[in-house]
């Protein structure tokens, strides 16, 4: 939390995804993402001169959460 009790602001996409997942975990939540011809070059490592895998996503990705038994 930041000053005056206001929530901290999310500044990056990974922070947003982690924050959303953390809030929904254990609440039987479902997150659905729909992609249409999305293309991403995924680096093989951090640092200098990584190789890249080219991913193409066209469809639906559903993430569900549930409490551990």
N, C-alpha and C positions, 0 to 999 in steps of 0.2 A: 504494500500500500504506500502511496505517496502522501504528501502533505494533506491535511484536512480530511483524511479518511477516504480520499478518492482512489480508485483502483489504479495500479500502474498501467501505463499504456504499452501495448504490444507494438514493437517496432519492426519485426521481421516476420515473414511467412512461417518459418519453422516455429517461432515463438507462438504465433497464433494457433497453429495446428496442435502444438503440445498443450497449450492452455485450454483449447476447446475439448480435446480428448480427456484431459485431467478432470474437467468439470463434468463430463458426461459419464465417465467410468463409474460403474456401480449403480447406474440409474436406468439400466436396460435401454440405453439410448442407441440410436442408429444414425449414422451420418452417411449420406449418399452423395457421391460426386458424379456428375455426368460430363464426359469429355467428348468433344467432336474434333477429330483430326488434330489432336494436341501432339506436338513433337518436342522431345526434351533430349539434350545431350547430357548424359550422366557421367561425371568424372570418376575414374577408377581409384583416385586417391586425392588427398589434399596436397597442396604444395605446388611446386613447379613441374611443368611438362607432364600432366597426366594423360593417359589414354581416355577416350570417351566411347561410351556405348550409346547408340542412337535408339531411343525408345519412341514408339508411336502408340498413342493411346486413343482408341475410338470405342467408347462404350461406357459402362457404368461400373464404378467401384463402390462397394458398400462396406462400411466399417461398423461392426456391432460391438457393443460392450456388455459385459455381464459380470456379476460378482463371482468370485471364486467360491467353490463349494467346499 
